[in-house]
Amino acid sequence: WFISMTEKGLLAQALEAVKGVSWHPDWGQRRIETMLQASPDWCVSRQRTWGVPITLFIHKETQALHPDTPALIEQVAQRIEQAGIDAWFELEAAELLGEEAADYTKVTDTLDVWFDSGVTHASVLGRRPELSYPADLYLEGSDQHRGWFQSSLKTAIAMNGTAPYKAVLTHGFTVDAEGRKMSKSLGNIVSPKKVVNDLGADILRLWAASSDFSAEMSVSDEILKRTADSYRRIRNTARFFLSNLNGFDPEQHLVAADDLLSLDRWAVERAAVLQQEILALYESYQFHQIYQKLHNFCVVDMGGFYLDIIKDRQYTTQADSLPRRSTQTALYHIIEAFTRWLAPILSFTADELWQFIPGKRGDTVFIDQWYAFPEFLAERQGMDQAYWQQVMQIKNAVHKVLEAQRKDGHIKGSLQAEVEIYCAQAEKSLLEKLGDELRFVLITCGASLLDLNQEKGQATGIKGLRVAVNHSAYQKCERCWHHREEVGKDEQHPTLCHRCIANIEGGGEERLYA
């Protein structure tokens, strides 16, 4: 039994329908088009003793179908529903055809299994009220362009005149670290159940998300170990967000967007931009790129820059001061969005985080919307995203010099250091905007800006920027750990610096930028 690809225009309709489907990766469209163009008429019958029977009666002389075929098929279907698939094979033709049975041959062929799976758009989507046709997505391995994707398309075109899916995603197969297929004989099979039991379900999910599914996906104990390390980085970043929101109630303490300190505004705007990128990647199923952006956000933007800088404000300024509440407001906006970003991939982690975010919320993150970031109306005072990106680069360059000095034993930590920055006018103008708060950005006890002098300081990776590190001669404030000139000069608080005294007994310190 064959289905003609040309007699009723099935092939032409299928090729046209393919154009309206979203293919992931996009080469999937070219692949199925090539296979369709080369496909002959489809043989849907098999001579097997198992499978879905082709319940037809053929006239022995004319080879025509019985004129009551639709009604007969329905009768057979009812019998199979009651007695099972063998009802057809055990059926005598006379039971349905009576005296006509002698003129007809009962077909004993079974349907091609690809036909069985190919009509799930009708048997599943078409019969269940909670589902709808066409499917949002068909998902299978790269071998299914000649299999399920194609048989589903052909049957749907024949029955409905449309493709059964809006989108098709094709993934590669899992191989070991050396690119070999999983095999018992090779002993390289990685059991998902064992991974879940040993490392947790979210580690397995993160491995899948971090792999480029358009090619073969490598997995091994070492790869999973690296995945677990990446997971801990993401989780620890989220823990930092939450731990620094202790005592924060968004209904009482949320700082208006335009009142945030400049660095906090940068962090919120950076997260808002990242959210738009992540949502676009979710729409196109680019999970490995989402993983890369999430990991980079945690390691570079947060861990390598923002979180280190705000620790001083969080731990030394007055509990209800603007500098501290500004930081907490930024962290609150970020964790609200961050948890939602994680939810489709690190589902268990996101659900856990959701329970600890301050403020009123629904029972689960999975039925909430993407986070709506606040809008900023006031001008940035020249400290936009590009500005802070440059500051980040300079901070990283200074940090490398500080780290070298620490390893050489010249300083024990960056808060013991006073840095002299010799820079070109462009960099000098950039950093002068921060005033005395430059030292907080660099996490040093002092920072001064000087005209570029090629004879002084150490070269950095930035042209026009040299750095000299000096061990501070002043005592250390036991509260903020900054070495400051005024430590030891206050009789009541001989171990504290002026700003710590102000934060403890006075009106608190003022911060504008960082």
Long-range contacts (C-beta under 8 A, 24 or more apart in sequence): 1-43, 1-44, 1-45, 1-54, 1-109, 2-41, 2-42, 2-43, 2-44, 3-41, 3-42, 3-44, 3-154, 3-158, 4-41, 5-39, 5-40, 5-41, 5-42, 5-154, 6-41, 8-158, 10-154, 10-157, 10-158, 11-36, 11-37, 11-39, 13-157, 13-161, 14-153, 14-154, 14-157, 17-153, 17-157, 17-162, 17-163, 18-153, 18-163, 20-163, 21-163, 21-165, 21-166, 21-167, 21-168, 22-166, 22-167, 22-168, 23-167, 23-168, 23-170, 24-167, 24-168, 24-169, 24-170, 24-214, 24-284, 24-285, 25-170, 25-214, 28-145, 28-168, 28-170, 31-145, 32-145, 32-149, 32-150, 32-153, 35-145, 35-146, 35-150, 36-150, 36-153, 39-150, 42-112, 42-154, 43-112, 44-111, 44-112, 44-115, 45-109, 45-110, 45-111, 45-112, 46-109, 46-110, 46-111, 46-112, 46-113, 47-108, 47-109, 47-110, 48-110, 49-89, 50-110, 51-110, 51-111, 51-113, 51-116, 52-85, 52-110, 52-111, 52-115, 52-116, 53-85, 53-88, 53-89, 53-107, 53-108, 53-109, 53-110, 53-111, 54-107, 54-109, 54-110, 54-111, 55-88, 55-107, 56-107, 57-93, 57-96, 57-97, 57-104, 57-105, 57-106, 57-107, 58-104, 58-105, 58-107, 59-103, 59-104, 60-103, 60-104, 60-105, 61-103, 66-97, 66-100, 66-104, 72-96, 72-97, 112-151, 114-147, 114-148, 114-150, 114-151, 115-151, 115-155, 117-147, 117-148, 117-151, 117-152, 118-148, 118-150, 118-151, 118-152, 118-154, 118-155, 119-152, 119-155, 119-159, 120-152, 121-152, 121-155, 121-156, 121-160, 121-164, 121-165, 122-155, 122-156, 122-159, 125-164, 133-160, 133-164, 134-162, 134-163, 134-164, 134-165, 134-166, 135-164, 135-165, 135-166, 136-165, 136-166, 136-167, 137-165, 137-166, 137-167, 137-168, 137-169, 138-164, 138-165, 138-167, 138-168, 138-169, 139-168, 139-169, 139-171, 140-170, 140-171, 141-170, 141-171, 141-172, 141-173, 142-170, 142-171, 142-172, 142-173, 144-170, 145-170, 169-213, 169-285, 170-214, 171-213, 171-214, 171-217, 172-213, 172-214, 172-215, 172-216, 172-217, 173-216, 173-217, 174-216, 174-217, 174-218, 174-219, 175-216, 175-217, 175-218, 175-219, 176-218, 176-219, 176-220, 177-218, 177-219, 177-220, 177-222, 177-223, 179-216, 179-218, 188-220, 190-219, 190-220, 190-221, 190-224, 195-224, 199-224, 199-228, 200-348, 201-348, 202-231, 202-346, 202-347, 202-348, 202-349, 203-227, 203-228, 203-231, 205-345, 205-346, 205-347, 206-230, 206-231, 206-291, 206-345, 206-346, 208-287, 209-287, 209-288, 209-290, 209-291, 209-345, 210-287, 210-288, 210-291, 210-292, 211-288, 212-288, 213-287, 213-288, 230-291, 230-295, 231-346, 231-349, 233-295, 233-298, 233-299, 233-303, 234-294, 234-295, 234-298, 234-342, 234-346, 234-349, 235-349, 237-298, 237-302, 237-303, 237-307, 237-338, 238-335, 238-338, 238-339, 238-342, 238-349, 238-353, 240-302, 240-307, 241-331, 241-334, 241-335, 241-338, 242-335, 242-353, 242-356, 242-357, 244-310, 244-314, 244-327, 244-328, 244-331, 245-328, 245-331, 245-332, 245-335, 245-357, 245-358, 247-319, 248-325, 248-328, 248-332, 248-358, 249-358, 249-359, 250-329, 250-332, 250-358, 250-359, 251-359, 251-360, 253-320, 253-325, 253-328, 253-329, 254-325, 254-329, 254-332, 255-322, 255-325, 255-326, 255-329, 256-374, 257-374, 257-375, 257-376, 257-377, 258-376, 258-377, 258-378, 259-322, 259-326, 260-326, 260-329, 260-330, 261-322, 261-323, 261-326, 261-327, 261-511, 261-512, 261-513, 261-514, 262-380, 262-381, 262-383, 262-388, 262-512, 262-513, 262-514, 263-306, 263-309, 263-310, 263-388, 263-441, 263-513, 263-514, 264-310, 264-326, 264-327, 264-329, 264-330, 265-330, 265-376, 265-380, 265-383, 266-306, 266-383, 266-385, 266-388, 267-301, 267-302, 267-306, 267-330, 267-334, 268-330, 268-333, 268-334, 268-373, 268-374, 269-376, 269-385, 270-297, 270-301, 270-385, 271-297, 271-333, 271-334, 271-337, 271-338, 271-373, 272-337, 272-373, 273-385, 275-337, 275-341, 275-370, 275-371, 275-373, 278-341, 279-370, 282-344, 287-345, 290-341, 290-345, 291-345, 294-341, 294-342, 304-392, 304-396, 305-392, 305-395, 305-396, 308-443, 309-440, 309-441, 309-443, 309-514, 312-440, 312-443, 312-480, 313-440, 313-511, 313-514, 315-480, 316-479, 316-480, 316-499, 316-500, 316-503, 317-503, 317-508, 317-509, 317-511, 318-503, 318-508, 321-503, 321-508, 321-509, 322-511, 323-508, 323-509, 323-510, 323-511, 326-511, 332-357, 332-358, 332-359, 333-371, 333-373, 333-374, 336-371, 337-370, 337-371, 337-373, 339-365, 340-365, 340-368, 340-370, 340-371, 381-433, 382-433, 383-433, 383-513, 387-430, 387-433, 390-430, 391-430, 391-431, 391-434, 391-441, 393-462, 394-427, 394-430, 394-431, 394-462, 394-465, 395-441, 395-442, 397-460, 397-461, 397-462, 397-465, 397-467, 398-442, 398-444, 398-460, 398-467, 399-442, 400-460, 400-461, 401-458, 401-460, 401-467, 401-469, 402-444, 402-469, 404-458, 405-469, 410-469, 410-471, 411-469, 411-471, 413-481, 414-442, 414-443, 414-444, 415-443, 415-444, 415-445, 415-476, 415-481, 415-482, 415-483, 416-445, 416-471, 416-472, 416-476, 416-483, 417-444, 417-445, 417-446, 417-469, 417-470, 417-471, 417-472, 418-444, 418-445, 418-446, 418-447, 418-448, 418-469, 418-470, 418-471, 418-472, 418-483, 419-444, 419-446, 419-447, 419-448, 419-467, 419-468, 419-469, 419-470, 420-448, 420-450, 420-456, 420-457, 420-467, 420-468, 420-469, 420-470, 421-447, 421-448, 421-449, 421-450, 421-457, 421-465, 421-466, 421-467, 422-450, 422-451, 422-452, 422-453, 422-456, 422-457, 422-465, 422-466, 422-467, 422-468, 423-449, 423-450, 423-451, 423-452, 423-464, 423-465, 423-466, 424-452, 424-464, 424-465, 425-451, 426-464, 427-462, 427-464, 427-465, 433-513, 434-513, 434-514, 435-512, 435-513, 437-511, 437-512, 437-513, 437-514, 439-482, 440-511, 440-514, 441-513, 441-514, 445-472, 445-474, 445-482, 445-483, 445-484, 446-472, 446-483, 479-504
